[in-house]
Amino acid sequence: MEDKTLFIVIGVLMIVAWTLREGIKGLRSGVVEKTVKGSQTPRLIQRSAEPAAYWSYIGVYFGLSVGALLVGIWLVFIK
């Protein structure tokens, strides 16, 4: 494997692992932590209190994970 390809694979896998971890953590706990600029404490979005915002964040996490995986496959094997 070339050096450039190795860095692409490592970067894509790091993005996929982080987004999957955040999505699974949100599904298991029922709370998504949203970092607010200029605040010391994160905003907690709960499944029961704000279901639309909660499910949109979970969808974005899993969608970003799948998208990053597809882009990584495209960069390594197709391009």
C-alpha positions as a Markdown table, in Angstrom:
| # | Residue | x | y | z |
|---|---|---|---|---|
| 1 | Met | 0.0 | 0.0 | 0.0 |
| 2 | Glu | 1.3 | 3.5 | -0.8 |
| 3 | Asp | 1.8 | 6.0 | 1.9 |
| 4 | Lys | -0.9 | 8.3 | 0.4 |
| 5 | Thr | -3.4 | 5.4 | 0.4 |
| 6 | Leu | -2.6 | 4.5 | 4.0 |
| 7 | Phe | -3.2 | 8.0 | 5.2 |
| 8 | Ile | -6.6 | 8.1 | 3.4 |
| 9 | Val | -7.6 | 4.8 | 5.0 |
| 10 | Ile | -6.6 | 5.9 | 8.5 |
| 11 | Gly | -8.4 | 9.2 | 8.1 |
| 12 | Val | -11.6 | 7.7 | 6.8 |
| 13 | Leu | -11.6 | 5.0 | 9.5 |
| 14 | Met | -11.1 | 7.6 | 12.2 |
| 15 | Ile | -14.1 | 9.6 | 10.9 |
| 16 | Val | -16.3 | 6.5 | 10.6 |
| 17 | Ala | -15.3 | 5.3 | 14.1 |
| 18 | Trp | -16.0 | 8.7 | 15.7 |
| 19 | Thr | -19.4 | 9.2 | 14.1 |
| 20 | Leu | -20.5 | 5.6 | 14.8 |
| 21 | Arg | -19.4 | 6.0 | 18.4 |
| 22 | Glu | -21.3 | 9.2 | 18.8 |
| 23 | Gly | -24.4 | 7.7 | 17.2 |
| 24 | Ile | -24.4 | 4.5 | 19.2 |
| 25 | Lys | -23.7 | 6.5 | 22.4 |
| 26 | Gly | -26.8 | 8.7 | 21.7 |
| 27 | Leu | -29.0 | 5.7 | 20.9 |
| 28 | Arg | -28.0 | 3.9 | 24.1 |
| 29 | Ser | -28.3 | 6.8 | 26.5 |
| 30 | Gly | -31.1 | 8.7 | 24.8 |
| 31 | Val | -29.2 | 11.9 | 25.0 |
| 32 | Val | -27.1 | 13.7 | 22.4 |
| 33 | Glu | -24.5 | 16.3 | 23.6 |
| 34 | Lys | -24.3 | 19.4 | 21.5 |
| 35 | Thr | -21.4 | 21.7 | 22.0 |
| 36 | Val | -22.5 | 25.4 | 22.2 |
| 37 | Lys | -19.9 | 28.0 | 21.2 |
| 38 | Gly | -18.9 | 30.2 | 24.1 |
| 39 | Ser | -20.5 | 28.0 | 26.7 |
| 40 | Gln | -18.7 | 25.9 | 29.4 |
| 41 | Thr | -21.4 | 23.2 | 29.5 |
| 42 | Pro | -22.7 | 21.2 | 26.5 |
| 43 | Arg | -26.4 | 21.3 | 25.6 |
| 44 | Leu | -28.1 | 18.0 | 26.2 |
| 45 | Ile | -30.8 | 17.0 | 23.7 |
| 46 | Gln | -33.0 | 14.3 | 25.1 |
| 47 | Arg | -35.0 | 11.8 | 23.2 |
| 48 | Ser | -38.2 | 12.5 | 25.3 |
| 49 | Ala | -37.9 | 16.3 | 25.4 |
| 50 | Glu | -36.9 | 17.1 | 21.8 |
| 51 | Pro | -37.5 | 14.1 | 19.6 |
| 52 | Ala | -37.2 | 15.9 | 16.3 |
| 53 | Ala | -33.8 | 17.4 | 17.1 |
| 54 | Tyr | -32.6 | 14.2 | 18.7 |
| 55 | Trp | -33.4 | 11.9 | 15.8 |
| 56 | Ser | -32.0 | 14.4 | 13.3 |
| 57 | Tyr | -28.6 | 14.4 | 15.2 |
| 58 | Ile | -28.7 | 10.6 | 15.3 |
| 59 | Gly | -29.5 | 10.5 | 11.5 |
| 60 | Val | -26.7 | 12.9 | 10.8 |
| 61 | Tyr | -24.2 | 10.8 | 12.8 |
| 62 | Phe | -25.0 | 7.6 | 11.0 |
| 63 | Gly | -25.4 | 9.3 | 7.6 |
| 64 | Leu | -22.0 | 10.9 | 7.9 |
| 65 | Ser | -20.5 | 7.6 | 8.9 |
| 66 | Val | -21.9 | 5.8 | 5.9 |
| 67 | Gly | -21.0 | 8.7 | 3.6 |
| 68 | Ala | -17.4 | 8.8 | 4.8 |
| 69 | Leu | -17.1 | 5.1 | 4.3 |
| 70 | Leu | -18.4 | 5.3 | 0.8 |
| 71 | Val | -16.0 | 8.2 | 0.0 |
| 72 | Gly | -13.1 | 6.2 | 1.4 |
| 73 | Ile | -14.0 | 3.2 | -0.7 |
| 74 | Trp | -14.3 | 5.5 | -3.8 |
| 75 | Leu | -10.9 | 7.1 | -3.1 |
| 76 | Val | -9.0 | 3.9 | -2.5 |
| 77 | Phe | -10.5 | 1.5 | -5.1 |
| 78 | Ile | -12.2 | 3.5 | -7.8 |
| 79 | Lys | -10.2 | 6.7 | -8.2 |
